[in-house]
């Protein structure tokens, strides 16, 4: 086998053999060509050579320098020479290119298997990517266990996406994976990800939202496995925020039968969640029976979702569905969104019945929304009056509903009249203006065709002249005008087309619209770039004749890729870009616009460079010159212009001569003390000579030196770069030392693991190395995970004294949690150390399999005698207890002991949270009894802690999962408070016990013992319950509530009346929503006639502000 770099045995000059001569001719033929043509020329030449000539030429190229060896590989790939490609894996200069070639060439699996087993970390990751992209799942399955045994969990996670779905699912089920790996598996092994969803949802803390990465995972998984996600959500009690993830709910609605099966009669979603049903969901809902659609709609609180379900059914069925869903509460529960989907006759009748209800107030937003579903002739007067409100939000809703009502009416003369009469909306705030425009845009296309150009002209004039108009409003207006043009053209309406096009051109020409680009217009509208130019030509040419090019450049930028369709404007923009007398700013903008059309991009780049080579370095032109028209690079280099930054891989498209020239020019710029630092740093990245880079790293300012070290790590052989990087890493702290350690990662990732370990050990333990360099070394160990990494970290943690380095080492050690038995001991010591070290460990976000290790270490630190250590551990355990629930006993000392208020309250809150999560109230009952016993001695500390525990338990969050366990804890703290004389503190838990007693099944007679106990505890001292803020639990029967209110009103004294008033006030919103507010109002009449003036005053303050008063979309 030929070894890379072997000198050619070809006599003087190295060009004696035929292969050498052909290789030299080939290089001479390819170098002048642009990169876009070089590949094809190489392929043609490789395929036309006879076998013997090809072999000699390839051998000659492989014996050359790195650029020629790259050419040899390309030659072999074009020829499909699999043996040559496999041999190239042994050459570090072309290894990555050879691996990329194996993706599309049938290189034997045995070659990749043999290579990956002993490859460096970076090369292993590259092979895993090759296996995934070339779909060699069988080889990946075969390698998975061996890679896990040799290199651990990190390599396993990188290799799993290349494996078959069955192997990935089995591996995830048995060993688990972090979220990043699951995200990569969603598209190829969705069933494997499904197995991790229940654990992911169960690990979420109560009341906390899902992490962002989990939300992303569910958004990707739900469209692929909706039934499985549904099953997981049905077992999760706190699934509401999951359903608000964009895309999740529409995906789940594709399985409506599973929705009904999993959720039954309980509510699935609360709150606003806009949804557009995909076609698959609409087809599935269309197959359901009407009663099933009614049950499905009741799973959701939001009317817009129920309306979307109705819209998937025929018009004739919709009235029956809503009647089945709501029954007697139809007029109370039916939303405006659902009402709009009904046939006109049903809509009018139901709207009249709803508006006749006494709880639909004159000024409520619900009245506006329901009124807008009536025929426009009946609704116009009320809606137009509302548009004159002094409240801008009410004006916003009123204009939106009025225009929506006109569109819903359907009469061809009504909608244009309503738009023409909305003049005040266009001169209002932009929020009002935008809402009105959106309402018009939502109208059926047949109505949009009837809009007169005069009305649209008024809208355009108001929007383009108003200073507060936002870009989104102008974009909506532009889309509206384009749609009107398209609809009119499709219907053959040609009158005043030029007027409409002029209006659209005016909107497009606005600077605020330009940033978002012009909307796409369908060809039937007859709207072309030429039409835009015809409408704006006179003004553009007049301005350009006076040397003012702003209008031309703005229009050129708006036309973008279609600029070539307007030759006159195209030529003008090109002259502006090429003219030497034009200002620099105008030339930059003109060049960006002129080069935008893709068909002429390369030829125009050549024209720009020919006019002025320095234009080749502009941001818009440089990517074309550097990656496609590489033949222009010589002219740019001749201009001695500082080259913009470019990715390392892109420079591989340049010829060797160009790379040498660029490096030489960069050398002079990087060493120029008068040049700006950013230019010098960018130039240093282009330098190729290791000696020059070493000199820059030693003598240049730190930003330049840092860039030079990065270039050195990428370009110089490891035996040359390592000593230089290690020397700088061992220097005093600074940007250069940190950059040296970061650059070490590039070199060490391509070395055997043991060598990387020793090099990083030397940096981490060096007495001369700066703090920053040592910290970078610790982070690099965690990222590379070389063999013996944990041993190095443990040794450094024991020997290094600097606080920040110890913190970095401890944080790096958490990356090995769950994989190395030495991690718990190190974490235990770190958590008991200085605050900075402890904070670094607690700030780490470990993977799922690592969380129990860290949680147990935190739980152990809660028992430390150092108050600061124990306090930080208590606070950290609050978010980690699900991974170590057995350590909850460690919180008792902080609840009972002499801890500061924040720590004791946090400990109490966590303790109660664990009791709720495990369903065992016993520990909380015992702690409450002990606090009551010690507080009865008269000490202030136990009394304060008992009040804190009581406050934590009494905080109202609706109905808990286990009412019995919750009541037991509430009873325990109430009894403890009363036993030590804290009578006022006992009232909140007793109030919560009483409200929870309402949420059970209806009983006859209603149990009122809890309310009698509450009245006795307050003992005619209203201040005892003044600070309570109860929340109405769901599922309370109206008969139960009203019976309790009657019972309280029958008791003597003022406190029962105050409690009845407070109770009715708490349920005013749910009563309004659920349709029994009339009964509640009747009870309020009795309370307002109470003999006690305080009770009457309290009752008069009750307001019906339930869900029905919110604006409905």
N, C-alpha and C positions, 0 to 999 in steps of 0.2 A: 504493500500500500504506500502511495506517495505521502510524504509528510509535508505539511504546510510550511512554506518558506524555504524548501530545499533549493540551493542554487542550481540553475540550469547548466547542464553539461553541454554547452553549445559553443564553446570556443570564445574568442574575443568578442566582446560586446553583447554576448548572450542572445544573439539573433541568428545562430547558425542553422538550427534545425528548421524543417518546414513548419512544425508546430509553433515555434517561436516567431517565425515570420508572419504566420497567419494571425497569431495573437496580437502582434504589434499592429498589423494592418487593421484588425478588428477594433482595437482601442482607438486608432486614428480615425476610423470611420464613425465610431459612436460619439466621440467627445464633442464634435461640433453640433450634434443634434440636440434639440430640446428633449427634456425628459419624457414628455408625452409621446414622442416618436421613437425614443431610444429602445424601449422594450420590444416593440414590434420588429424593429430592425434586427435586434439581437435574436429574436425567435426565428425569424426567417433565415438568418445566416446559420443558426445552429441546426436547423432541420434540413438544410440543403447540402450540408457537408457529408461526404462519405464517412463510413464508420471509422476507418483508420485515421483519416484526417481529423475527424472530431476528437478521437482519443488523444492524438498528439497535441492538438490545440488546447484541450482541457487540461492535459498534464502540464503544458507550459504555463497556463494561467495559474494553476494551483501552486506552482513553484514561485510565484511572484509575491509582491507585497500585499497587504490586506485589501486595497482596492481591486487588485487583479484577482485575488481569491474570491471576492464577492462576485466578480464577473464570471469566474469559473462556476460558481454555484448557480448563477442565473442561466449560464450556458447549459448546465446539467438539467435544470428544471425544465427549460424549453425542450430539451431532448428527451425528457422523462427518463433520465438515467438514474434509477433508484439506488444503485450501488454508490454512485458518486454523492448523491444527497445524503445517504446514510454515513458515508465517510466524513462528510463535512461536519457532522455533529461533534467530531473530535477537535475541531478548530474553533477556539474561542472567538476569533474575529468574525466568523460567519455562522456561529452556532444558532443564534436566534433566527436568522433568516432561513437556515436549514429546517428548524423546527416549524416555522411558518409554512414552509413548502410541504411538509408532511401532512398538513391538513387536507390538501387537495390531491396529493399523490399517494398511491397505494404502497407506501413503505411498509415492510412487514412489521407486525406487532412485536416480534422478537427483538427488533432493533430498538424500539422505544422502551421495551421492558428492560433490556440490558442497560440502556443509558440511564434511565430514571433511578434505578436501584442505588447507584453510587453518585448521583448528581448532587451539585451544590443546591442550597435552598432556592435560589432564584431560578435555577434551571428546572428544578422539580415543579415549581409553580407554573413555569412555562409549558412543561409537558402536560400537566393537568388541563391547562387550557386547550392544548392541542387535542387531547382525548375528547374533551367536551365538544369542540367545534367540528371534529372529524367524525363524531358519533361512534367512537370505539368503546361503547359501553361494556362490552364483554371484557376487554382488557382492563378497563377501570375497575370492574367488579373483581377481577382476579387480583389486582394490586392493592385493593382497599385495606384488607387485613394486614398485609405486610407493611404498608406505609404507616398504618396506625401503630404497629408494633415498633417500627424503627424510629419514627419521628413524632408520634403523639397526635393529639387531638387537632392541632392546627392544620397539619397536612391532611388529616381525614376530612376536615371541613372544606378544604380547598378541592379535594378530589371528589367528594360526594356529588356535585352537580354533573359530573361526567358519567356517573354510574347509571345503571338501569333503574327504572322506577321501583321495581320490586325490591332491589337491594337497598336503595335509599330509604324506602319505607321501613324495612326491617331494621336498618341501622338507627334511624331516628327514633323508632319505637323503643329500642333496647337502650340506647345510649344518650338520646336527646341531642339537640344542637342549639346553638345560639341563633338569635333572630336573623343576623346577617346571612347565615347559611340557609336558613329557611326561606328567606327572600329570594335567594338564588335558585331554590328548588321548586318554587311555585309553578313555574312554567313547564318544567320537565317531570316533576314528581309531585303533583298536587296532593295525591293521597298520602304521601309521607308527611306533608305539612299539616294535613287535617288531623293527624294523630297528636300533634303538639298543641292544637288550639284549646282543648279543654284545660290542660295544665296552665296555659298562658292566661286564660280568663280567670282560673281559680287563684292564681298567684297575685292578682290585682288586689290592692288594699281597698277595703270598703270606703266608698265615697270618693275614691281617686279615679281620675280618667286614665284610660289606657295610654301607655307611652306612644310616642309618635311612630316608632318603628313597628309596633304591633298594629297600629291603625293602618299603616301602609300595607302590612302583610294581609290583613283581612280584606282590604279593598281589592287586592290582587286575587285573593283566594275565592271570595264570594261568587264572582261570575263563573268560576270554573267548577266549584263544588258547592252549589247553594244548599242542597239538602243536608250535607254534612255540617256546614256552618250553622244552619238552622237548629240542628240537633244539639250542637254545642251551646248555642245561645239559649235554648229552652232550659238547659240545666243551670244557666247562669242567671242569678236573680238581678244583677245590675247590668243589664244588656242595653239600656237605653242609649248610652253614648256610642255603643258600637253601631247601632242603626243610623246614627247621624253621620257616620263616615261616608263621604261621597261615593256613590256607586254600590254600597252594600245593600240598601233596601231595594232598589230596582232589581238587583240580581236575585234577592230572596223572593221577590214577588213572581219570579218565573216558576216557583214551586208553591202555588197557592194552597194546594191540598195538604202539603207538608206543613205549611204555616198553620192551618186550622188544626191539624193533628197535634202539632207540638205545643201550641199555645192555648188551644181550647178557648175558654171564655174569658181569659185574662188579657189585660191591656198589654200590647206589645211595645208601643212607642208613645211617649209623651213629648210635647213640644213641637216646634216648627221644623220640618224636614222636607224641603222641596224635592219632588220626585217626578221624573219623566219615565213612563213605562216603556221599556224596550219592546219591540215587536213580539218577541218570544213570550213576554209576560202578558201582553194583550191577548195573544192567542190562547194562553193557558186560562186566563180569567174568562174568556168567552165560552169555554167548555164547562164552566161550573153552572150548577143550578142557581136560581135566584136566591133561595134561602142561604146558600153557601156564600154568595157574594155579600149578602147582608151581614152575615157573621164575620166575614173577612174585614169589612169596613169598620166594624166595631172594635177591631184590634187597635185602631189608631185614633188618637185624639184630634189630629189635624184634618180639617175639612178638605184641604187641597189633595191629600192622599186619597180620601174617600171619593172625591170628585174624579180623580184619575181612574179609580176602579170603575166608577159608573160609566165613564166615557168609553170603556172597553166593551160595554154592553149595548144592544140595540135601544133606540129611543123609547120604544113601547114598553120596555121592561123596567125602566129606571124608576118610575113612580112607585111601582110595586116593591122594588128593592128597598127604597128608603122607608116605606111604610113597614116592611118587615123588620128593618133594622131598628127603628125608633118607636114604633107603636104609638102609645098615647103621648109620648114626649116629642113627637115629630116636630112641632113648631118651636119647641125649646132647643132641640139639638141640631136641627138641620142648618148647615152652614151655607153661606152665600155661594161658595165655590160649588157645592153640590147642587144648589138651586139653579145655577146657570146651566147645568148640563141637562135639565129636564125640558120636555117639550113646552112650548109657549103657554098653552092653556094651563097646564099643571103648575108651571112656574108662577104665573100671575095669581092663581088661586092661593097657593101656599104662601107667597110673599104677602098677600093681603092679610092672611091669618096670622102670620108672624108679626107684622107691623101693628096688629090690633092688640097684641099682648101688652099688659101694663108694665112689664119689666124691660121693654125695648124703649128706652128713653129718647126724647126728641133729639138730643144732642149727641147721642152715642154713635160710635163708628159702626156698630152693627146695623143701626138704622140706615146709615148711608149705604152699606154694602147690600142690604136686603132691598132697599128702595131701587137700587141700580138694576135689579133683576126684573122690575116692572116694565111695561111698554114705555117708551121714551116720552110720549105725550103725558103720561101720568106722573113720571118721575122728574121731569125736567125742572119744574118750578122749585121743588125742594132741594134738588142737587145744586142748581145754580145759586140758590140762596146760600148754601153751605160754602160755595167757592168764595164768598165775600167775608168769611170768618177772619178774625184778627190773628188766629193761631195758624201758623204756616203748615203744621202737620195736618190740620183738618182741611186746609185748602188743598194740600197735596192729595189726600185721599179723595176729596170731593171732585177735583178735576179728573182724577184717574177713573173714578166710578162713573162720572157723567159720560165721559167718552166711551167707556166700556159699555155703558147702557145703550148708547146710540148704536154701537156696533152690534150689540146683542139684539137690538130691535129688528135689524135686517132690512128696513125700508131704504131703498136707494137714495131717497131725498133727505132722510133724517141724518145720516152720518155726515155728509158734507156740511149741512147746516150747523151741526154741533161743533165741528172743527172750526168752521168760520166764526162761530160765536165764542171761541175760547181765546180770544185775543189777549185778555188779561193774564192768562196762564203763561204766555210767551214772554211777558215783561215782568214776571214774578221772579222769585229766587230760583236758582238753577235746580234745586231739588224738586220744586213744583214743575218747572219746565221739563225736566227729564222724565218725571212720572207721567205727565200728559203725553209726551212723545212715545213712551213705551206702550201706553194704552192704545194709541193710534196704530203703532206698528203691529200690535197683536190682532188687529181687525182682519176679517177675511179679505182675501185678495180682490174679490169682486167689488167690495166697498172701496178699497184703496184706489181702484181705477176711476172712481167717481169723484175723487178729490180735485177741486179746481186749482189750477196753478196759482191763482191769486192768494188763496189761503196758504199754500205751501210757500209762496214768496214772502208772506208776512212772517211765517215761522223762521225761514232762513235769515231774513233781515234781523229779527230779534235775537236769534241765537248767535249769529256771527258778530254782532255789534256789542252784545252784553259782555262785560269784562269778567263776570264770574262763571261763564259757561265752561263746563269741564269737557275734557277730551271725550269721555264716554258719551256725553250728550250729543256732541257733534258727530260722533261715530254712529249713534243711533239714527240721527237725522240723515246722514249720508246713506245708510242702509235703507231707510224708508224711501228716500227719493229714488234710489236705484231700483227698489222693488216696484214703485209706482211706474217707472219707465218700462220695466220689464213686463208688467202686467198689461199696460196700455198697448205696448207693441204686440204682445201675444193676442190681444183682442182686436187688433187692427185700428186702434185709436191713434191717429197721427197728429191731431190738432195740438198746437202749442208744444210740440215735442222739443223744439229748440229752446223754448222758455224753461222747461223743466231741466234740460241739459245744462243750461246756463246756471240755474240754481245749484245743481249738483257740483258743477265746476267751482262755484264760489265756495261751497262748503269744503271741497277737497283742497282748495288753495289756502284755507285758513291754517295758520301755523300749528294750531292745537290739534288739527286733524292729521297733519303731515306725519307726526310721530307714530301714528298707528297704521299708516298706509291706507290707500284707497280700497274700498270694498270691491269684491269681485262681482262683475256684472255679466249676466248670461248673454251670449251673442244675439238672441232674438230681440234684445232691447235696442240693437243698432248702435250701441255705445262703444266707441273705439277711442284709442289714443288720439287719432286724427280729429275726432269731434271735439275732444277737450282742447286740443291745440287751436282749432278754428275759433273757439269761443274766447280764448285767452291770448291769441297771437298778437293782436294790435298792441295791447298793453306791454307784453313781454318785449317785443321789438322796439317799442318806443323807449322803454327803460334801458335796454341794452345799447341803443344808439347813444345814450348819454353816459355810458360807462357804468351803469347800475345793473348788476346782474342778479340781484336777489330773487326777482320774480322768475327768471329763467331757470336758476338753479333749484328753486323750490319746486317748480313744475317738473323739472327733469327728475328730481328725487322722488316725487309722487308717482310719476309714470314708471319708475324703476325698470324692470325687465322689458317693458314695452316701449322704451324710449326710441328704439330703432324704428318703430312704426311711424315716427314723425321725423322725416329726413331733415326738415328745416331746423327744428329745435335740436335734433341730434347733432347737426353740423355746428350750430351755435355753441352748444355745450362743449363739443370737442375743441372748438377754437379757443374758448375761455380756458380750457385745461392746458392747452399747448402754448398759449401766448405768454411770452416772457414778461410782458408789461402788466399782466394781470396780478392782482394782489395774491399773496400766498394763501390766504384764507379761501379766496374764491377758486384758486387753482385746485386746492385740496378737495373742496366740495364738488367742483366740476368733474375732477378725475373720478371721484367715487360714483357719481351719477353716470358718467360716460362709459365706465367699464362694467356697469351692472348687467346689461343684456348678455346672457350666457353664450349665445352663438358667436358673438364677436369679441368676447372678453380677451382672448389671447392675442388677436391681431391688434386690438386697441392698446393693450399693454405695450406691444412693440412700437406703435406710433407714439405713445407717451414717452417711452424711453428714448426714441429717436429724437423727439423734440427737446427733451431735457432729461439726461440720464438720472438726475437726482429725483425725478418723479417716480422712479422705480422703487424708491424706499418709502413711498407713502403707504399708509396702512391699508388702503384699498387695493393698491397695485402690487405691493410686496408679496403677498401670498401667491399671486399668479407668476411673478418672476421667479420666486424661490422654489416653487413646486411644479410648475408646468412649463413655462418658457425659460428654462434654465440657460438657454443660449443668450438671453439678454443680460445675464448676470455679469458678464465681462464688462459690458458698457457701464453698468451701475458701479462696479468696482473701479473702473477707470475714473469715475467722477469723484472718487475718494470720499463718498458719502458714508456716514456711520450707518451700518446695517442694523435694521431692527432685530429684536430677538427672534429666534426660530428654533423649533424643537430639534433635538439631536437627530432623531430619525429622519427628519426632512432633509437635513444636510447630506444624507446618503444619496440623494438624487443629483448632487453636484458632481462634476468631474473632479479628478484628483488635482488638476491644475487650478480649478476654481476654489477648491477647499484650501489649497496652499496659499493662493492669493488673498482669500478672505482672512485666513489666519495671520498672514503677514500684516495686512492692514489693521486687523484687530489688535495685533501686538503693539503697533504704534499708538493706537487710540488708548489702549488699556494702560500704557505707560506714560501717557501725556498728562502731566500734572495740571494743565490748564483746562482739560476737558471736564464736563460735568460727571459727577460720580455715577449716575444711572447709565450714561453712555459708556463709561469705563468698565462698569460691571458687566454690561451686555457684551462688550467687546472681549472681555476676559473669557467669557463662555465660549468664544469662537477660536481662541488660541489653541494650537495643537502641540506645540513643543513643550515637553515636560519641564525642560530646564527653564524656559521662560515662565511657565506657570509657577514653578517653585520660587522663582525670583519675585514674581508678583505677590505670591502668598507671604513672602518674607518682608517685602519693603512697601507694598502698596497700602493705601488706607483699608480699613477693615472690610467695608462692603465689597471692594474690588478683590481683596485677598480671599474673602469667603467664596466669591464666584470662581476664582482661580482654583481653589481647592476642589470645588465641585467638578470643574472641567478636568482636573487632574485625575480624580477618581474614575471618571468615565472613560478617559482616553489612554492613560498610561497603563502598562502592565502592572499587575499587582505587586510584583517584587520591586518595582520602582516607586509606585505610589504609596505603598504601605509605610515605609520608613518616614517619608515626608509628612504624611497625614498624622502618624503617631507622634512625630516631633512637635507638630503644632497642637495636637490634642494635649500634650504634656505641658504646654505653655501656660502662663497665667491666664486667668479667666478673661473672656472677651468674645466678640462676635467671631473672630478667626478661630479660636479654639472650639467653639460650639459647632461652627461649620465643618471643621476638621472631623469631629466625631460623627456628625451627620453623614459626611461623605464616606466615612469608614463603612457605613452600612452598605453603600453601593459596592464597595470592594469585597467586604466580608460575605455578602450574599452570594458571591460567585466563588467562594473558597470552601474547602471541606469544613464541616462544622466544628471539629476540634480546634482548628487553627483560629477560627473566629472567636471561640471561647477564650483562648489564651490571650489574644490581642485585646479583647474587651476587659479581661481581668486586669491586664497591665494598666489600662487607662483608669479603671475604677479605683484601683488601689495605689496609684502613683501619688506620692506625697507632694509632687510638684504640680500636678494637674489642677486646673482651676475648678471651681465649684460647678460652673456651667458645663464644662466638658464632662465631668463625672456624672452629672445628672443626665446628659445626653447619652452617655454610655449605658446607664441603667435602663433608659427607655429603649435603647437599641437592643439590649439583651431580651427585653420583653417582646419586642417586635420580631426578632430573628429566631428566638427560642433555640439556640444552638445546644448541642449536648453538654451537659454539666452546667447549664445556665443557673439552676437553682443553687448549686454549690457555690458559684461565684457570688450570687446575691447574698447568700447567708454569710459567707466569709466577709463581704464588704460591710454588711450591716453590723457585724461584730467589731470590725476594726476601724471603720470610718467614724470620725467624731463630729463632723460638721452636720448640723441639723438638717439643712436643705438636701444634702446628699443622702442622708438616711431616709428622709421623706421620699425622695425619688426611688430609692432602692426598695422601700416597703411597698410603694405603689406598684412598682414593677413586679414584685413578688406575687401580687394578687392575680397576675396573669396565669400563674401556675397552680392556683387553687383548684382542688379537685383532681389534679394530676400528680402532685408531689406531697408526700406526707410531712415534709418539713415546713410547709407553708403555715399551718395553724400555729406552731410555736413562734414563728417570726411575726405573724400578725398579732399574736397575744402580746409580745414584747413591744411591738410598735404602738399598739393602742394604749399601752400604759406608759409610753414615753412622752416626750415633749408635745405640746399642742400642735405644732406645725407637722410633725410626723403623723400624729393621729388624724389630723384634718386631711392629709394627703391620702390616707387609707380609706377614710370614710367617704371621700369624694369620688372614689372609683365606682363605676357602674358595671358590676360583673355580669358574666353570662349566667343563664339559668342554672346550669350545673355547678357554678361556682358560688352562688348565693348562700347555700347552707353553710359553707365553710366560713364565710365572712360573718354571717348572722350568729353562728356559735361563738366566734371570737368576740363579737360585740356583746353578746349576752354574758360571757365570762367577765368582761371588763366592768359590767354593772356592779360586781361585788368588790371592786377595788376600794381600798381605804382612802385613796385620794379623791376628794370631793369633785375636783374638776374632771378627772378621768371618768369617774362614775356618772357624773352629770352628762358629759358628752355621749357616753355609751347609752344612757337611758333615752336621750333624744334620738340617737341613731337607731335604736332598737324599735322605735315607733314605726318605722317603715320596713323593718326586716323581720318582724315577729312571725309572719307566715312560714318563713324558712327555718325557724327554731321556736315553735310554740311551747315546747317543753321547758323553756328557760323563763317562763313568765313569773315563776316564784321569786326571781331576783328583783322584781319590781316592788315587792312588798316592803322591803327595807326602805325604799325611797318614798313610799306612800305613808308609812307609819313613822319613819324617822324624822330627824330634824333637817330636812332638805330645804333648799330654797324653793320659792313658790313656783317658778317655772319648771323646775325638775319634778317636783311632787305632782304638779298638775299634769305634766306630760306622762309621768308614770301611771297616774290614775286613768288618764284617757286611754293609754295603751292597754292597761289591765282590763278595762271595761270592753275595749274593742276585741281583745282575745276571748273574753267570756262570751261575747255575742257571736264571734266567729266559730267557737267550739260548741256553743249551746250549753255550756255548764256555768250557771250563775253561782255555784257554791263558793269559789274563792272570793268573789266580790262580796258575798254575804258575810263571810268570815272577817274580811278586812273592815267592812262597815261596822260590824259588831265590836271589833277591837278599838276602832277609832271612837265609837260612842262610849266605850268603857273608860278609855283614857281621857276623853274630853270631859267626862262627868266629874273629874277631879278638879276642874277649874282651870286647867292649863290652856293657854291661848293657842299654842301650836297645834295640838290635836284637833281643836275646834276649827281652826282655819283649814286644816287638811280635810276634815270631814265635809266642810262646806264646798271645797274644791271637788271632792268625789261626788257629792250630791249634784253640783252644777254640771259635771260631765255626764252623769247618767240621765239627768232630767232634760238635757238639751233635746228638743223635739225634732225628730226626723221622720215623722209619719208613722205608719204601722211597721214594726220590726218583723223579721222573719219568724221569730219565736216569741209570741206575745206572752206566754206563760213565763218563760225565762226572764223576759224584760220586766214583767210585773214583779217577779220575785226580787230582782235587784232593786227596783224602785221601792218596794216595801221595806227592804232591809235598810236602805239609807234613810228613809222616812222615820222608821222606828228608832234608828240610832240617833238621829237629830232630836227627836222628842225625848229620848232618854237622858240627854244631857242638856236640855233646856233650849235647844236651837229650834224654837217653834216656827219662826219665819222661814228658816231653811228647809223645814219639812214640807212646806206648802207646794213648791214646784213638783217634787216627785209624786205627791198625792194628786195634784192636778193632772199629771200625765197618766197616772193609774186610772183616774176617772175617765179621761178622754179615750184611753185604750179600751175601756169597758164598753164603749159604744160600738166598737168595730167588730164584735162577735155576731153570731147569728141572732135574728130577732127573737125576743123572748116575750112571753106574756104570763105574768106581768114583767115589765122591764126592771132589771136589777139596778137599784139606786143606792145601794149601800156605800159604794165608793164616793158618791157625791155627798151623802150625809157625813161621811168621815171628813171630807174636805171642808165642809161648812163648819164642822166642829173644830178643825185645826185652825181655821182662820179666826174663829171666835170673835166675830164682829170687829175685826181689825183689818180693814181693807188694804192697808199698806203691805200686808203680808203676801198678797198676790199681785200687787201692782206691777212688779217687774217680770211677770211671766208673759211669754209670747208664744202661745200654743199654735200648732198647725193642725188643720183639719185632716184627720186620717181618711183615706179612701174607703169606700165600701160601707159607709154608715147609712143605715136605713132611716128615711125621714120620720117614720113612726117612732123609732127609738129615740131620736133626738128630741122630737116634740114632746114625747112622754117625759123625758128628763127635764125639759124646760118647764113643763106644767108642774112637775114635782117640786122643783126649786121655787117656783112662784108661790106655791102653797105653803112654804115654810115661813116662819116669822123672821123679822129682822131685815136689814138692808143687804147683807152679804149674799144671801141666796138670790135676791133680785139682781145684784151686780153680776153674779156668776151666770145667771140665765142670760143677761144681756151680752156678756162676753162670749158665751157659748153660741148664741144666735149670730153674733157678729163674725165669729170664726167661720161659720158654715154659710155665710151669705153668698160667697162666691160659688161653692159647690152647688148650693140650692139653685142659684140662677142658672148654672150650667146644666143641672140634671132635671130641671123642670118642676121643682116643688117650692119655688120661692114664694108663691101665693100663700101657702100654708105658713111658711116662716114669717111672712109679713103680718099675718093675722096674729101670731104670737107676739110679734113686736108691738102691735097695737096695745096688747095687754100690758106689756112691760112699760110702755110709754105712759100708761095710766097708773103706774105703781105709786104707792103712797109716799115713797122715799124720793126726795128731789135728786139725790145722786144717781139713783137707778134710772130715773127718767132722763137725766142728762146723758148717761151712758148709752141708753137705748137710742136716743136721738142722733148719736154719732155713727150708728151702723150704716154702712153704705154697701150697696149691691154692686161690687166691682169684679165680677167673675169673668170667666173666659169669654163670655159672649160680648164683652165690651172691647175686646181687642180687635184691631183691624184684621179682616180676613183676606188672604190673598185670592 
